Structure formats: structure tokens, C-alpha cells
Amino acid sequence: MHAFLALTIGSLALGAFAGAPLDKAISSFTAGLGSTVTGVGVLIALGAILGKLLADSGGADQIVDTILARAGGRSMPWAMVLIASVIGLPLFFEVGIVLLIPVVLMVAKRGNYSLMRIGIPALAGLSVMHGLIPPHPGPLVAIDAVGANLGVTLALGVLVAIPTVIIAGPLFSKVAARWVDIPVPEKMIPRRPSEERDEAAGGPAGSAGAQGKDGGASDAGASDATAAPLPSFGATIATVLLPVVLMLAKALVDIVVDNPEHTVQRVFDVIGSPLIALLAAVVVGMFTLGRAAGFSKGRLTATVEKSLAPIAGILLIVGAGGGFKQTLIDSGVGRMVLQISEDWAIPALLLAWLIAVVIRLATGSATVATVSAAGLVAPLAADMSTAHAALLVLAIGAGSLFFSHVNDAGFWLVKEYFGMNVGQTIKTWSVMETIISVVAGALVLLLSLVI
């Protein structure tokens, strides 16, 4: 059953089994859905727009080409981690896979590298960003549910993500390459966006280098195709990292100034809020990515429009997850979990991780696991410090990535792109996801002991 329907029906069934009047259960669900979409819906939309601009303008190509031009040999797996982590910041996981897998396949083929040696680091970079780092939907919803500080969560998330992605990416890829040694599937090497732009503009498909054609020329009705440079590497990186820098700056000012009435802190509270930070990146990206690639005004508008349609399902799932969360809270399940945790004497962070793991294994969705677990453990955050509330979010995010298997769409996406069978996918992708979950969870627990 589709996650949206499953969450909707499950929420109403939960209310009924908990003994709540059905009209109250419906009210809880709709209130939770509305508040969740209000809190993160616009952020998800802005992230989708930025990701689409990055992909269509060739900015992603530029990042890939620049880093690969400076990497080779043993450094290539590390380069793939870097590429995936940077590109994965503004992109949804599935979009990141579709964008990066062709690059992985081409690099492995042209450089005669083991497919797993190149592919696992790229997948690890995308997965860690998806599970731990805002503005991805899961972390955003968890931050909203437990009342954590976004900037502190982002800073601690980066701190946890770096060693996690190193262990699950370049280091594990050595083992994965020995376990699964398969050739690059030729039929799964599609043309890159830059090659499609070349053909659309009338040039030779597959032309290399930093030059591309303006795919928007035909959209604007121009009969002649003129060469247009890809966005510069520096401008692309600056645009992608702009919201991260603004949100981290707000967190830093909050710590240093620590006076809500101070002018500097009030300014950074505005410019460092997720809405303004992402909106600024989108507006800047229209110039540094879209206009730099020769997009007309009409092409820019069309790009934004196309970016919004695919996220309808994500918004509904996240919203329904928020409704499920509110039903859990209103029906008393959250209080029950709080009482059980006191009896078990399990650390709150470990309990959050375990709950997310169970929901992930059952549903296959990292986002559903994050949203549901956040609703269940939200009462635990009531007496937590700012740092520990942020760590609670990261514990949930880490648990939500545990052992992706046959009920996860990402499992089949990776299997088909890499041309593996089910067993090979479990030995590589599923084990990698488990390593990410366990290592990130352990690091979160270690951080809780020192901060």
C-alpha cells in the first residue's frame, strides 16, 4: 500500500484501537498533517527547486567534472564521496541517485575501476545526507517534532556525518568490491544532462569539457543554438552551500550573542531561518546557475514548475506522517513510550534509534521511520538541553537508515542501476546502510557523553 494511504488508515485505526472517538482521531490526524506541511512543506518545495536548478543548468556536471579532473587512482572513491555529499545537500535521495549513478557507471567504465569501489562511496554520501542533514524532509520533520534547534542539529549532523561516510563509503567499499565483483552494466549508462543539452541544441552528443549548449534555446523559440558555458564551479558550490552557511551562522550567533533582543541576533534569526536561507539560495541560484547557463526567463519559470510536480507524493507522505505523529501523541502512545523507557532504564537516544530501526525495517521508508519515531519520542525531549535535543533528532535519523531491504524503493533502484541480483544488493547496499546507521548511532551516543 502507498505510504500516504497506509499512514492515513493506520492513524485512524490507531485512534480507534486506543479508544478515542473517531471524530477526535480524524481531528488529530488532520491537525498533525496541517501543522507538518506548514512547518516543512515550503522548505521541501524550495529544496526541490534548488535541486532542479542544479541538475538542469549543468551545475552538477560542473562539480563532477571539476573534482574528477583532479582525482584518480586511489583517491577516486574519496572524490565520489565528496561529489555525492555536496550534490546530496539540496537533492532528495532518489533524485541524487538518478543524477549520480550515470557518473558512477561512466567513471568505473572509463577508468577501469571496480563498480563497488566507486559506487558505494557515492551511495554512502547521498544516504548520510538524506538521513542526518537538514534540509532533507526527514531531519526537518524530526527537528520540528521534538523542538530541536535547526542550526545546532545541522552542525552536530555534519560532525557525525563526516566519520560515518568515511567508514561506510571508501573503507567499506574495499570489502564490498571483494564480495561483489561485477562488470559495469552497459545498458544502464544513460547520457548525462550536458550531453542531452548538446543534442537538444544541435551539437554533437557526448561533447566533453566545461562548455555546453543552452537547452532552453528551443524552449524560448530561438532557431539558432548558441554555445553557453556551464555555471562556474565556485559559483555552483557557493550556491549549494549558501543555506547551510546561513543556518550555521545563525546557530553561532545564538551561542555567542545569546541575547534575543540584540540587533545582530535578530538579523541572523531572520536570515538564518530555514525558509529565508533556502529562499535566498533559490533566488541566487536563478542567476548563478540558471542565467549562467543561458536560461531564458521562460526556461527558468518552466524549471521551477517542473521541480514542484514530483514532490507532491513526498509532501503527502510527510504530511500524513505528521498526522500519524499527532495521533500517537493525542492517543497517549507517546506518554506510554515515555513510561516504558523509564521502566527499562534505556537511554533516550538509544530508545529513539531502536524505534526508528523497527519502523524502518517494517515500512522500508526512512522518511516514514523518522516522522513516526519523532512523534513517539517527542515527550523525551521535554527536559533535554539544546544539544541533546539535536542529538535525539540525529539518533532518529541514524535509526531510519538501518538495513534497507526488499520493501524499500531505494533497494530496487540501486539493484537495477548496478545490474545486481537481490543477494548482491543485500551484501553491498543493505550492509552499507546498516553500517551508516550503527556508526552514526554510536557517534551520537558518544557525543551525548561529552556535550
One Martini backbone bead per residue (centre of mass of N, CA, C, O) as a GRO file, in nm:
protein
  451
    1MET     BB    1   0.098   0.035   0.020
    2HIS     BB    2   0.082   0.346   0.018
    3ALA     BB    3   0.206   0.556   0.251
    4PHE     BB    4  -0.032   0.753   0.269
    5LEU     BB    5  -0.254   0.539   0.319
    6ALA     BB    6  -0.123   0.391   0.555
    7LEU     BB    7  -0.112   0.638   0.748
    8THR     BB    8  -0.410   0.710   0.747
    9ILE     BB    9  -0.529   0.437   0.835
   10GLY     BB   10  -0.343   0.394   1.082
   11SER     BB   11  -0.437   0.641   1.242
   12LEU     BB   12  -0.738   0.558   1.271
   13ALA     BB   13  -0.683   0.283   1.400
   14LEU     BB   14  -0.531   0.382   1.646
   15GLY     BB   15  -0.758   0.553   1.765
   16ALA     BB   16  -0.959   0.318   1.795
   17PHE     BB   17  -0.778   0.124   1.972
   18ALA     BB   18  -0.738   0.362   2.196
   19GLY     BB   19  -1.051   0.482   2.235
   20ALA     BB   20  -1.110   0.698   2.040
   21PRO     BB   21  -1.290   0.903   1.890
   22LEU     BB   22  -1.313   0.935   1.556
   23ASP     BB   23  -1.327   1.248   1.542
   24LYS     BB   24  -1.063   1.286   1.704
   25ALA     BB   25  -0.875   1.132   1.516
   26ILE     BB   26  -0.923   1.312   1.272
   27SER     BB   27  -0.831   1.577   1.404
   28SER     BB   28  -0.543   1.488   1.466
   29PHE     BB   29  -0.455   1.423   1.178
   30THR     BB   30  -0.516   1.700   1.041
   31ALA     BB   31  -0.346   1.872   1.234
   32GLY     BB   32  -0.074   1.729   1.179
   33LEU     BB   33  -0.067   1.769   0.878
   34GLY     BB   34  -0.082   2.080   0.874
   35SER     BB   35   0.167   2.145   1.057
   36THR     BB   36   0.379   1.999   0.885
   37VAL     BB   37   0.339   2.147   0.616
   38THR     BB   38   0.388   2.425   0.737
   39GLY     BB   39   0.685   2.366   0.838
   40VAL     BB   40   0.806   2.191   0.553
   41GLY     BB   41   0.682   2.236   0.269
   42VAL     BB   42   0.843   2.484   0.162
   43LEU     BB   43   1.124   2.356   0.199
   44ILE     BB   44   1.088   2.125   0.001
   45ALA     BB   45   1.030   2.302  -0.245
   46LEU     BB   46   1.297   2.463  -0.242
   47GLY     BB   47   1.482   2.215  -0.266
   48ALA     BB   48   1.371   2.124  -0.542
   49ILE     BB   49   1.448   2.376  -0.702
   50LEU     BB   50   1.752   2.370  -0.650
   51GLY     BB   51   1.799   2.086  -0.767
   52LYS     BB   52   1.696   2.149  -1.056
   53LEU     BB   53   1.896   2.372  -1.120
   54LEU     BB   54   2.149   2.198  -1.083
   55ALA     BB   55   2.081   1.990  -1.306
   56ASP     BB   56   1.988   2.167  -1.566
   57SER     BB   57   2.247   2.368  -1.577
   58GLY     BB   58   2.517   2.185  -1.496
   59GLY     BB   59   2.630   2.208  -1.205
   60ALA     BB   60   2.676   1.908  -1.147
   61ASP     BB   61   2.875   1.864  -1.374
   62GLN     BB   62   3.087   2.066  -1.273
   63ILE     BB   63   3.154   1.924  -1.011
   64VAL     BB   64   3.234   1.654  -1.130
   65ASP     BB   65   3.452   1.742  -1.336
   66THR     BB   66   3.643   1.892  -1.139
   67ILE     BB   67   3.702   1.659  -0.942
   68LEU     BB   68   3.786   1.436  -1.152
   69ALA     BB   69   4.028   1.600  -1.272
   70ARG     BB   70   4.175   1.570  -0.962
   71ALA     BB   71   4.132   1.261  -0.985
   72GLY     BB   72   4.279   0.934  -0.891
   73GLY     BB   73   4.279   0.627  -0.821
   74ARG     BB   74   4.269   0.615  -0.479
   75SER     BB   75   4.095   0.896  -0.478
   76MET     BB   76   3.817   0.831  -0.611
   77PRO     BB   77   3.631   0.748  -0.370
   78TRP     BB   78   3.662   1.028  -0.233
   79ALA     BB   79   3.543   1.191  -0.464
   80MET     BB   80   3.261   1.058  -0.457
   81VAL     BB   81   3.186   1.151  -0.175
   82LEU     BB   82   3.208   1.453  -0.229
   83ILE     BB   83   3.002   1.474  -0.454
   84ALA     BB   84   2.756   1.347  -0.303
   85SER     BB   85   2.751   1.545  -0.063
   86VAL     BB   86   2.712   1.809  -0.218
   87ILE     BB   87   2.469   1.724  -0.400
   88GLY     BB   88   2.293   1.603  -0.153
   89LEU     BB   89   2.195   1.854   0.000
   90PRO     BB   90   1.944   1.955  -0.212
   91LEU     BB   91   1.870   1.651  -0.261
   92PHE     BB   92   1.695   1.396  -0.314
   93PHE     BB   93   1.775   1.076  -0.310
   94GLU     BB   94   1.655   0.981  -0.584
   95VAL     BB   95   1.775   1.215  -0.747
   96GLY     BB   96   2.072   1.161  -0.678
   97ILE     BB   97   2.086   0.884  -0.808
   98VAL     BB   98   2.005   0.961  -1.097
   99LEU     BB   99   2.246   1.166  -1.124
  100LEU     BB  100   2.504   0.975  -1.025
  101ILE     BB  101   2.509   0.692  -1.156
  102PRO     BB  102   2.619   0.765  -1.437
  103VAL     BB  103   2.890   0.858  -1.324
  104VAL     BB  104   2.976   0.597  -1.192
  105LEU     BB  105   2.970   0.422  -1.451
  106MET     BB  106   3.171   0.593  -1.619
  107VAL     BB  107   3.413   0.585  -1.430
  108ALA     BB  108   3.439   0.275  -1.413
  109LYS     BB  109   3.474   0.231  -1.719
  110ARG     BB  110   3.705   0.440  -1.801
  111GLY     BB  111   3.894   0.358  -1.532
  112ASN     BB  112   3.876   0.058  -1.445
  113TYR     BB  113   3.680   0.017  -1.204
  114SER     BB  114   3.527  -0.082  -0.947
  115LEU     BB  115   3.197  -0.050  -0.893
  116MET     BB  116   3.200  -0.055  -0.575
  117ARG     BB  117   3.436   0.149  -0.530
  118ILE     BB  118   3.250   0.386  -0.650
  119GLY     BB  119   2.945   0.345  -0.555
  120ILE     BB  120   2.943   0.335  -0.242
  121PRO     BB  121   3.042   0.624  -0.177
  122ALA     BB  122   2.807   0.768  -0.320
  123LEU     BB  123   2.575   0.638  -0.155
  124ALA     BB  124   2.674   0.728   0.123
  125GLY     BB  125   2.659   1.032   0.080
  126LEU     BB  126   2.354   1.043   0.023
  127SER     BB  127   2.243   0.894   0.278
  128VAL     BB  128   2.358   1.077   0.499
  129MET     BB  129   2.219   1.334   0.409
  130HIS     BB  130   1.925   1.222   0.426
  131GLY     BB  131   1.932   1.136   0.746
  132LEU     BB  132   2.103   1.404   0.893
  133ILE     BB  133   2.057   1.655   0.687
  134PRO     BB  134   1.961   1.949   0.654
  135PRO     BB  135   1.677   1.988   0.423
  136HIS     BB  136   1.566   1.721   0.475
  137PRO     BB  137   1.267   1.593   0.557
  138GLY     BB  138   1.326   1.419   0.805
  139PRO     BB  139   1.492   1.614   0.985
  140LEU     BB  140   1.283   1.844   0.980
  141VAL     BB  141   1.053   1.691   1.121
  142ALA     BB  142   1.209   1.615   1.378
  143ILE     BB  143   1.274   1.901   1.468
  144ASP     BB  144   0.976   1.988   1.493
  145ALA     BB  145   0.878   1.764   1.696
  146VAL     BB  146   1.119   1.817   1.930
  147GLY     BB  147   1.234   2.119   1.927
  148ALA     BB  148   1.484   2.174   1.769
  149ASN     BB  149   1.782   2.308   1.662
  150LEU     BB  150   1.885   2.350   1.348
  151GLY     BB  151   2.181   2.449   1.366
  152VAL     BB  152   2.280   2.238   1.572
  153THR     BB  153   2.198   1.991   1.407
  154LEU     BB  154   2.375   2.055   1.164
  155ALA     BB  155   2.649   2.058   1.306
  156LEU     BB  156   2.629   1.771   1.434
  157GLY     BB  157   2.570   1.625   1.168
  158VAL     BB  158   2.842   1.679   1.035
  159LEU     BB  159   3.014   1.548   1.259
  160VAL     BB  160   2.886   1.263   1.209
  161ALA     BB  161   2.907   1.229   0.893
  162ILE     BB  162   3.206   1.212   0.827
  163PRO     BB  163   3.291   0.936   0.960
  164THR     BB  164   3.057   0.771   0.844
  165VAL     BB  165   3.124   0.805   0.535
  166ILE     BB  166   3.406   0.683   0.549
  167ILE     BB  167   3.332   0.398   0.649
  168ALA     BB  168   3.086   0.336   0.441
  169GLY     BB  169   3.258   0.403   0.196
  170PRO     BB  170   3.573   0.368   0.121
  171LEU     BB  171   3.619   0.133   0.326
  172PHE     BB  172   3.381  -0.066   0.251
  173SER     BB  173   3.438  -0.085  -0.059
  174LYS     BB  174   3.666  -0.293  -0.038
  175VAL     BB  175   3.482  -0.524   0.055
  176ALA     BB  176   3.256  -0.509  -0.160
  177ALA     BB  177   3.447  -0.570  -0.404
  178ARG     BB  178   3.499  -0.867  -0.304
  179TRP     BB  179   3.202  -0.970  -0.287
  180VAL     BB  180   3.134  -0.777  -0.553
  181ASP     BB  181   3.217  -0.868  -0.896
  182ILE     BB  182   3.111  -0.649  -1.146
  183PRO     BB  183   3.014  -0.527  -1.427
  184VAL     BB  184   2.932  -0.277  -1.621
  185PRO     BB  185   2.621  -0.180  -1.723
  186GLU     BB  186   2.573  -0.065  -2.033
  187LYS     BB  187   2.252  -0.008  -2.041
  188MET     BB  188   2.294   0.201  -1.771
  189ILE     BB  189   2.433   0.431  -1.963
  190PRO     BB  190   2.345   0.731  -1.970
  191ARG     BB  191   2.310   1.035  -2.051
  192ARG     BB  192   2.405   1.332  -1.973
  193PRO     BB  193   2.285   1.645  -1.941
  194SER     BB  194   2.502   1.774  -2.129
  195GLU     BB  195   2.442   1.587  -2.374
  196GLU     BB  196   2.143   1.665  -2.404
  197ARG     BB  197   2.196   1.963  -2.458
  198ASP     BB  198   2.362   1.931  -2.710
  199GLU     BB  199   2.141   1.795  -2.882
  200ALA     BB  200   1.917   2.012  -2.843
  201ALA     BB  201   2.125   2.234  -2.979
  202GLY     BB  202   2.283   2.060  -3.226
  203GLY     BB  203   2.505   1.907  -3.111
  204PRO     BB  204   2.729   1.688  -3.004
  205ALA     BB  205   2.706   1.413  -2.844
  206GLY     BB  206   2.938   1.397  -2.577
  207SER     BB  207   3.066   1.647  -2.515
  208ALA     BB  208   3.335   1.784  -2.365
  209GLY     BB  209   3.373   1.976  -2.087
  210ALA     BB  210   3.278   2.323  -1.999
  211GLN     BB  211   3.091   2.302  -2.243
  212GLY     BB  212   2.762   2.405  -2.351
  213LYS     BB  213   2.421   2.397  -2.420
  214ASP     BB  214   2.118   2.563  -2.464
  215GLY     BB  215   1.824   2.405  -2.383
  216GLY     BB  216   1.639   2.683  -2.397
  217ALA     BB  217   1.624   2.774  -2.693
  218SER     BB  218   1.373   2.614  -2.791
  219ASP     BB  219   1.179   2.717  -2.571
  220ALA     BB  220   1.213   3.027  -2.673
  221GLY     BB  221   1.229   2.998  -3.006
  222ALA     BB  222   1.503   2.951  -3.101
  223SER     BB  223   1.688   2.863  -3.393
  224ASP     BB  224   1.957   2.909  -3.252
  225ALA     BB  225   2.252   2.753  -3.125
  226THR     BB  226   2.425   2.857  -2.844
  227ALA     BB  227   2.695   2.876  -2.668
  228ALA     BB  228   2.720   2.777  -2.315
  229PRO     BB  229   2.827   2.796  -2.017
  230LEU     BB  230   2.877   2.665  -1.741
  231PRO     BB  231   2.867   2.688  -1.437
  232SER     BB  232   3.065   2.763  -1.204
  233PHE     BB  233   3.215   2.608  -0.950
  234GLY     BB  234   3.208   2.831  -0.731
  235ALA     BB  235   2.908   2.917  -0.768
  236THR     BB  236   2.783   2.640  -0.714
  237ILE     BB  237   2.893   2.588  -0.432
  238ALA     BB  238   2.787   2.850  -0.303
  239THR     BB  239   2.486   2.789  -0.351
  240VAL     BB  240   2.462   2.516  -0.200
  241LEU     BB  241   2.595   2.639   0.081
  242LEU     BB  242   2.431   2.887   0.171
  243PRO     BB  243   2.215   2.769   0.371
  244VAL     BB  244   2.420   2.641   0.561
  245VAL     BB  245   2.572   2.898   0.643
  246LEU     BB  246   2.328   3.058   0.755
  247MET     BB  247   2.242   2.848   0.974
  248LEU     BB  248   2.517   2.837   1.120
  249ALA     BB  249   2.536   3.140   1.186
  250LYS     BB  250   2.292   3.149   1.370
  251ALA     BB  251   2.397   2.947   1.580
  252LEU     BB  252   2.651   3.110   1.655
  253VAL     BB  253   2.509   3.372   1.745
  254ASP     BB  254   2.336   3.244   1.967
  255ILE     BB  255   2.589   3.167   2.139
  256VAL     BB  256   2.749   3.440   2.155
  257VAL     BB  257   2.520   3.646   2.225
  258ASP     BB  258   2.256   3.559   2.386
  259ASN     BB  259   2.027   3.791   2.267
  260PRO     BB  260   1.715   3.838   2.140
  261GLU     BB  261   1.742   4.175   2.133
  262HIS     BB  262   1.969   4.176   1.954
  263THR     BB  263   2.033   4.286   1.644
  264VAL     BB  264   2.213   4.059   1.533
  265GLN     BB  265   2.033   3.823   1.618
  266ARG     BB  266   1.779   3.913   1.464
  267VAL     BB  267   1.901   3.902   1.184
  268PHE     BB  268   1.992   3.594   1.197
  269ASP     BB  269   1.707   3.481   1.254
  270VAL     BB  270   1.622   3.546   0.964
  271ILE     BB  271   1.859   3.455   0.761
  272GLY     BB  272   1.875   3.159   0.926
  273SER     BB  273   1.624   3.066   0.837
  274PRO     BB  274   1.516   2.820   0.638
  275LEU     BB  275   1.342   2.986   0.447
  276ILE     BB  276   1.547   3.215   0.377
  277ALA     BB  277   1.793   3.042   0.301
  278LEU     BB  278   1.654   2.888   0.063
  279LEU     BB  279   1.545   3.131  -0.090
  280ALA     BB  280   1.819   3.260  -0.144
  281ALA     BB  281   1.937   3.021  -0.306
  282VAL     BB  282   1.728   3.027  -0.533
  283VAL     BB  283   1.769   3.316  -0.630
  284VAL     BB  284   2.072   3.288  -0.681
  285GLY     BB  285   2.048   3.033  -0.872
  286MET     BB  286   1.911   3.180  -1.112
  287PHE     BB  287   2.190   3.318  -1.176
  288THR     BB  288   2.437   3.112  -1.119
  289LEU     BB  289   2.280   2.888  -1.295
  290GLY     BB  290   2.066   2.969  -1.504
  291ARG     BB  291   2.188   3.227  -1.643
  292ALA     BB  292   2.476   3.101  -1.680
  293ALA     BB  293   2.330   2.879  -1.888
  294GLY     BB  294   2.111   3.058  -2.063
  295PHE     BB  295   1.849   3.108  -1.937
  296SER     BB  296   1.548   3.193  -1.971
  297LYS     BB  297   1.269   3.302  -1.826
  298GLY     BB  298   1.098   3.063  -1.924
  299ARG     BB  299   1.294   2.838  -1.832
  300LEU     BB  300   1.290   2.904  -1.531
  301THR     BB  301   0.988   2.864  -1.489
  302ALA     BB  302   0.982   2.568  -1.589
  303THR     BB  303   1.179   2.452  -1.382
  304VAL     BB  304   1.014   2.516  -1.132
  305GLU     BB  305   0.758   2.364  -1.216
  306LYS     BB  306   0.894   2.077  -1.251
  307SER     BB  307   0.996   2.053  -0.946
  308LEU     BB  308   0.704   2.025  -0.800
  309ALA     BB  309   0.555   1.768  -0.895
  310PRO     BB  310   0.736   1.527  -0.762
  311ILE     BB  311   0.661   1.628  -0.444
  312ALA     BB  312   0.372   1.545  -0.377
  313GLY     BB  313   0.422   1.271  -0.241
  314ILE     BB  314   0.613   1.370  -0.019
  315LEU     BB  315   0.420   1.569   0.116
  316LEU     BB  316   0.200   1.359   0.187
  317ILE     BB  317   0.374   1.172   0.358
  318VAL     BB  318   0.474   1.379   0.561
  319GLY     BB  319   0.194   1.475   0.648
  320ALA     BB  320   0.087   1.195   0.740
  321GLY     BB  321   0.309   1.157   0.947
  322GLY     BB  322   0.213   1.397   1.120
  323GLY     BB  323  -0.065   1.273   1.179
  324PHE     BB  324   0.043   1.021   1.321
  325LYS     BB  325   0.197   1.167   1.541
  326GLN     BB  326  -0.053   1.312   1.667
  327THR     BB  327  -0.205   1.052   1.733
  328LEU     BB  328   0.004   0.937   1.925
  329ILE     BB  329  -0.014   1.168   2.127
  330ASP     BB  330  -0.330   1.191   2.179
  331SER     BB  331  -0.353   0.870   2.260
  332GLY     BB  332  -0.078   0.818   2.457
  333VAL     BB  333   0.178   0.678   2.336
  334GLY     BB  334   0.401   0.871   2.419
  335ARG     BB  335   0.363   0.830   2.727
  336MET     BB  336   0.410   0.527   2.725
  337VAL     BB  337   0.702   0.534   2.623
  338LEU     BB  338   0.807   0.701   2.858
  339GLN     BB  339   0.740   0.489   3.079
  340ILE     BB  340   0.896   0.252   2.962
  341SER     BB  341   1.178   0.388   2.962
  342GLU     BB  342   1.190   0.411   3.271
  343ASP     BB  343   1.178   0.101   3.329
  344TRP     BB  344   1.429   0.020   3.137
  345ALA     BB  345   1.673   0.225   3.135
  346ILE     BB  346   1.692   0.365   2.857
  347PRO     BB  347   1.833   0.559   2.661
  348ALA     BB  348   1.686   0.789   2.467
  349LEU     BB  349   1.867   0.760   2.213
  350LEU     BB  350   1.842   0.451   2.186
  351LEU     BB  351   1.535   0.437   2.168
  352ALA     BB  352   1.507   0.608   1.912
  353TRP     BB  353   1.674   0.422   1.732
  354LEU     BB  354   1.505   0.160   1.768
  355ILE     BB  355   1.235   0.266   1.663
  356ALA     BB  356   1.339   0.343   1.380
  357VAL     BB  357   1.431   0.060   1.301
  358VAL     BB  358   1.159  -0.087   1.313
  359ILE     BB  359   1.010   0.097   1.106
  360ARG     BB  360   1.205   0.053   0.874
  361LEU     BB  361   1.175  -0.257   0.848
  362ALA     BB  362   0.858  -0.244   0.802
  363THR     BB  363   0.838   0.001   0.565
  364GLY     BB  364   1.121   0.116   0.409
  365SER     BB  365   1.105   0.415   0.525
  366ALA     BB  366   1.289   0.677   0.637
  367THR     BB  367   1.074   0.900   0.666
  368VAL     BB  368   0.862   0.741   0.825
  369ALA     BB  369   1.051   0.664   1.058
  370THR     BB  370   1.115   0.952   1.148
  371VAL     BB  371   0.830   1.063   1.197
  372SER     BB  372   0.727   0.842   1.394
  373ALA     BB  373   0.957   0.850   1.604
  374ALA     BB  374   0.929   1.148   1.677
  375GLY     BB  375   0.642   1.121   1.798
  376LEU     BB  376   0.717   0.913   2.023
  377VAL     BB  377   0.985   1.083   2.151
  378ALA     BB  378   0.911   1.381   2.212
  379PRO     BB  379   0.877   1.374   2.532
  380LEU     BB  380   1.192   1.334   2.586
  381ALA     BB  381   1.266   1.650   2.508
  382ALA     BB  382   1.159   1.836   2.738
  383ASP     BB  383   1.446   1.809   2.933
  384MET     BB  384   1.638   1.896   2.718
  385SER     BB  385   1.889   2.010   2.570
  386THR     BB  386   1.982   2.143   2.279
  387ALA     BB  387   2.192   1.924   2.206
  388HIS     BB  388   2.016   1.666   2.280
  389ALA     BB  389   1.788   1.724   2.084
  390ALA     BB  390   1.967   1.701   1.835
  391LEU     BB  391   2.060   1.406   1.895
  392LEU     BB  392   1.778   1.284   1.873
  393VAL     BB  393   1.746   1.337   1.573
  394LEU     BB  394   2.002   1.172   1.486
  395ALA     BB  395   1.910   0.901   1.601
  396ILE     BB  396   1.667   0.875   1.420
  397GLY     BB  397   1.814   0.902   1.148
  398ALA     BB  398   1.997   0.655   1.187
  399GLY     BB  399   1.769   0.439   1.225
  400SER     BB  400   1.626   0.499   0.935
  401LEU     BB  401   1.883   0.338   0.772
  402PHE     BB  402   1.837   0.052   0.842
  403PHE     BB  403   1.837  -0.204   0.648
  404SER     BB  404   1.784  -0.213   0.342
  405HIS     BB  405   1.519  -0.368   0.159
  406VAL     BB  406   1.249  -0.500  -0.027
  407ASN     BB  407   1.061  -0.239   0.094
  408ASP     BB  408   1.265  -0.053  -0.069
  409ALA     BB  409   1.306   0.151  -0.334
  410GLY     BB  410   1.618   0.190  -0.320
  411PHE     BB  411   1.697  -0.104  -0.357
  412TRP     BB  412   1.590  -0.131  -0.658
  413LEU     BB  413   1.743   0.100  -0.781
  414VAL     BB  414   2.028  -0.011  -0.729
  415LYS     BB  415   1.997  -0.289  -0.855
  416GLU     BB  416   1.932  -0.195  -1.150
  417TYR     BB  417   2.169   0.000  -1.207
  418PHE     BB  418   2.398  -0.233  -1.123
  419GLY     BB  419   2.309  -0.529  -1.200
  420MET     BB  420   2.188  -0.689  -0.958
  421ASN     BB  421   2.111  -0.901  -0.726
  422VAL     BB  422   1.971  -0.948  -0.426
  423GLY     BB  423   2.221  -1.056  -0.277
  424GLN     BB  424   2.420  -0.831  -0.369
  425THR     BB  425   2.258  -0.593  -0.252
  426ILE     BB  426   2.277  -0.682   0.043
  427LYS     BB  427   2.602  -0.695   0.057
  428THR     BB  428   2.604  -0.378  -0.002
  429TRP     BB  429   2.370  -0.176   0.048
  430SER     BB  430   2.255  -0.290   0.318
  431VAL     BB  431   2.522  -0.287   0.475
  432MET     BB  432   2.582   0.013   0.441
  433GLU     BB  433   2.330   0.116   0.590
  434THR     BB  434   2.400  -0.023   0.860
  435ILE     BB  435   2.665   0.120   0.911
  436ILE     BB  436   2.553   0.402   0.922
  437SER     BB  437   2.357   0.357   1.159
  438VAL     BB  438   2.561   0.252   1.374
  439VAL     BB  439   2.779   0.471   1.364
  440ALA     BB  440   2.595   0.716   1.412
  441GLY     BB  441   2.473   0.614   1.678
  442ALA     BB  442   2.742   0.594   1.833
  443LEU     BB  443   2.827   0.894   1.799
  444VAL     BB  444   2.587   1.013   1.946
  445LEU     BB  445   2.645   0.878   2.220
  446LEU     BB  446   2.926   1.001   2.256
  447LEU     BB  447   2.841   1.299   2.248
  448SER     BB  448   2.648   1.283   2.500
  449LEU     BB  449   2.905   1.254   2.702
  450VAL     BB  450   3.051   1.557   2.614
  451ILE     BB  451   2.774   1.772   2.593
   0.00000   0.00000   0.00000
